[in-house]
Amino acid sequence: MKKLYLIIALALSVSACAFTDAQLPLSTQNINTKSGVVSEASPTSFKIVQKIDSRANKLLGYKRNGFGAKTADVTSDIPVENIVSDAFVKMLETNGHSIDNNAPGINVELDVKRFEFDQQINFLTVETMGFVETNVKLKDSKTSEILLDKTYKGSNNREAMAAYLEAWTETLSAAVEDMIEKISLSVEFKDAISKN
């Protein structure tokens, strides 16, 4: 009889977690940046003049039950535009450039268009998919000429035996890393900063 009560208590505990909103502990600490073609441009000073989150839905995603129905909201513990901005700065520094708010150079505007995860509940596993999309606008700080206005996307997916906060965090971090790597490999980005 005690075993039955224990099983019922455990089931209620698990189902309660599924209906509780959660905050993901996101950071750029685990995001690795690589050197790409952007490193071929002469060392340039950048200034982040704007970083915004223009997503209509500010949630990162939802908890789902075994039937795939949404049961609770998942949000970020810090603004997603800060995560993207920090990762962008790391990418610039890895590629030989710098952030200098006082020196003339290139002004950067970052607009986060998408930052979310979703999950597909399969028979034995849960597949988590992360999607990140940011518009990057580069302007000459002296003339305000637009040097680049381009949207970059990143994604990642992974499978696990269950859905859990760490999997969602890892998937979104990897999606940010994928997007940042695409920027570092962008010939358009390199050519844009070479005009300055």
Salt bridges, closest charged atoms under 4 A:
GLU40 OE1 - LYS190 NZ 3.74
ASP53 OD1 - ARG55 NE 2.81
ASP53 OD1 - LYS58 NZ 3.74
GLU109 OE2 - LYS139 NZ 3.28
ASP111 OD2 - LYS113 NZ 2.97
GLU116 OE2 - ARG114 NE 2.61
ASP118 OD1 - ARG64 NH2 3.04
ASP149 OD2 - LYS137 NZ 3.94
GLU170 OE1 - ARG158 NH1 3.39
ASP178 OD2 - LYS182 NZ 3.23
GLU181 OE2 - LYS34 NZ 3.94
GLU188 OE2 - LYS150 NZ 3.21
ASP191 OD1 - LYS190 NZ 3.87
